[in-house]
Amino acid sequence: MATKEFREGPRSGSDTAAGQTVLAVPFADRLVMFVGIPLLVLLLGLGLPALARWALSWDTALPFKPVFRFVGAIDKPWEIAVNLTIWLLLALVVVFTAARESMRVTVTDADMRVDKDDQVRTFARDDVSAVFLDGKKLVVLDQHSRQLLRDTHEASRSTLAEGFRRHGYPWHDSDPYADLFRPWSAGSAELPETADDVLAARQSALRTKAQPEVRSLAATLEKMGYVVRDEGTRQFWRPLVKS
């Protein structure tokens, strides 16, 4: 693959290397995640014993009073060190879990790679017919308008648009098939009964926040020739369209 030369430096949320652009969590957000959160948690852990002792001085009944006594008794240097270590470990677990769940997209002229939750998916550039943002969801459609990807990305719209356009991807400012979506209602005469049944099952999964089932049923609908998107717990559907 030929190496491109870029005169413009990377914007927030993207890193440009030879022939590729990495779209990830913006630097400011990463700074808050890896520095701000642990620092805030350490300050909280440092201040809790004093806060607990102050609360115990009130002439009122406190719920969980033994817990306040236990926390307020932390005053020796080694106890403070152990307390802060525990809080820091909890903060790091939260931070690295959030980092693992954030999406990282590497874009080249030939393909795009999506890393999230320790899973890697790769889509060839020639298979992509449209890329756009739907709220905070990055959506990638194939040549039959199926959703290859629909997931949250933290980078700004301008950063994503620039990154994909740099490598020749068909970026759109909005969903090119937005006008085809229809709100779903049970027993719709516009849908075959089998598709209506899948949407009914998916509606129940949305209400109970069963996300694996929600995604699985959306994939089932695409095999039947329909795309679905959500606004809260309300479903909208459209037929597949060949580009």
N, C-alpha and C positions, 0 to 999 in steps of 0.2 A: 504494500500500500504506500502511495506517495506521501511524504511528510508535508503538511501544510505549514505556512508561516503566518502567524497572527500578530498584527501590530497592536491590537487592543489587548490590554491586560484582562485577566479574569475578573468578573464581577462577583458580588456577594453570593455565595451558594454554588459557585462553579470554580473548577480548576482546569486550566487548559494545558495539556502536554502535547507532545508531537503527535498529531493525527487524531487526538481524542479530546473530549470534553467530559469532565466528571461533574455531575449535578448532585449535590448533597445538601445536608443541613447547612444553612448559612453560618459564616464564621462567628457572628455575634451570638447566635443561638448556641453554637458549640461552646463558646466561652462561658456563657451562663450555665450550660449543662455540666461542663467538666470542672469549672472553677467556682462559679457562683453558688450552685446547689450544695456542694460539699462544705464551702465556707459558711453558708447559712446554717447548715445542719450542725456544724461544729460550734457555732455561736449559741445555737439552741441548746445543745448538750451541755455547754459550759454554764449557761444561765439557769438551767432547770433546777439544780440543787438549791440555789439561793431563792428561786421562786417558790419551791416547795417549802422551805423553812419559813418564808414570809407568810405563805398560806396557812401554815400550822399555827402561826401566832394569832390568827383570827379567833375571836371568842364565839365561834359558830361551829356547828356540826358539818363535817366535810365527808362527802362520799369517797370511798376508797382511801380512808385516812392512813391505813398501813402503808399504802403505796407512797403517799406523801412523806411519811416518816422514813421509808427506805431511801427515797431519792434525796431527801434533805440531809441524810446522814453522810452523804458523799462529800468529804472535805479534806481527806488526806491526799497528798500528791499522787500516790500510786492508784488510789481509787478514782481520782479525777482523770488520770491517764487512761485507765481501763474504760471508764465511762466514755471518754472522747473517742477511743479506738472503736468501741461498739457503734457509736453514732456514725463515725466515718465509714465503717464497713457497710452499714445500712444505706448510707448516701451513695456509696460506690455501686452497690447492687442496683439501686434505682436508676442511677446514671447510665450504667452499662446496659441495663434492660431497655431503657429508652433509646440508646444508641443502636442497639441491635434491631429494634422495631422500626427505626427510621429508614426510609428508602434511599438508596444510592443508585444513580443511573449513569452508566458510562456510555457515551455516544461517539460512534465513529462513522466514517462514510459508508462502511459495509454493514454494520449492525448496531444494536443497542443492547446493553447488558443491565439487568435489574437485579440488585442485591438487596435482600430483606429477609429477616428471620432465618439467617443461615441458609437461605435458598437462593439459587442463581437461575435466572431465566434469560434467554437470549433470543432476540427477534431480528431477523434479517431486514435490512433497509428496504429491500424490494417488496417485502410483505406488508409494509406500513402504508396505509392510504391517508391517514390523518392523525395529528397529534394536537391536543388542546387541553385546557383546564376547565373543569366543571366544578366551580367553587374552589376547594382546595384539592380536588381529585385530579391527578394527571391521568388522562385517558389516551390510549393508543388504539387505533382501529386498524384492522387488516383490510384486504382488498374486497371483502364481502361485508364490511362494516361491523364485523364481530369485534368485541372488546378484548384485545390482547392483554391490555393492562387497564385497570381502573383502581387507583390507590392514592392515598394522601402523599403529597410531596411538599416540603416546607420552603423550598426556594420560591422567589417571587416570580410572577408571571413574565416579567421582562427578561429575567435570567434564564428561565426555561425556554422562552421563545428564541432568544439569541443562541442558546446552546444547540437547539435542534436545527434551526435555520442555518447555522454555521456549517452543518454537515449535510445540508440538502434535504432535510425531512420536511414534509408538508405540514407546517405549523398553521393552525387556524386560531383566530381570536375567540371563537365560540364553536359549539358543536355544529358541524355542517348539516346534520340530520335532525336538529332540534325540532323543526316543524312537524316531523313525522311521529313524534311521541304522543301517545294518548294515555290519559289516566285510566288505571285498571279498576273495574268494578266487577264483582262476582256475576257470572252468567252473561258476560258480554257477548253479543251476537257477532262481533267482529273477530272473535277468536275461536279456534276449534276447541272442543270440550277438553281435550287432553292438555292444551296449553293453559286453559283457564284453571284446570285442576292444579297444575304446577304453580301458577301464580297464587292460588288460594293457599297452598301449602307454604309457599315462600312468605306470604303475608303473616302467617302464624309464626314463622321463624323470625321475621323482623320484629314482631311484638315481644318475643321472648329473648331477643338479641342473641340468637343462635347463629353466629356469623359463619361458621363452617358450612352449615346447612343453607344459609342464605346464598353463599357463593356457589355451592354445588348446584342448587336449583337454578341459579342464573345461567350456569354452564349448560344445564339440561335444556333450558329455554332456547339457548343459542343453537343447539343441535336441532331444535324443532323449527328454527328460522326466525327467532325473535330476540331482540335486545331489551334488557330491562335496566332502569335506573331508579333511584329512590330519592324522595324528599321527605326526610324523617321516616315515618312508617308508611308513607304513601308511595305506591308503585306506579311507574309510567313505562309503557312498552311501545315498541315499534318493530316493523318487519326488517329483516336484513336487506341491504341494498348493495348490489355489486358496483364497485367503482368503475 
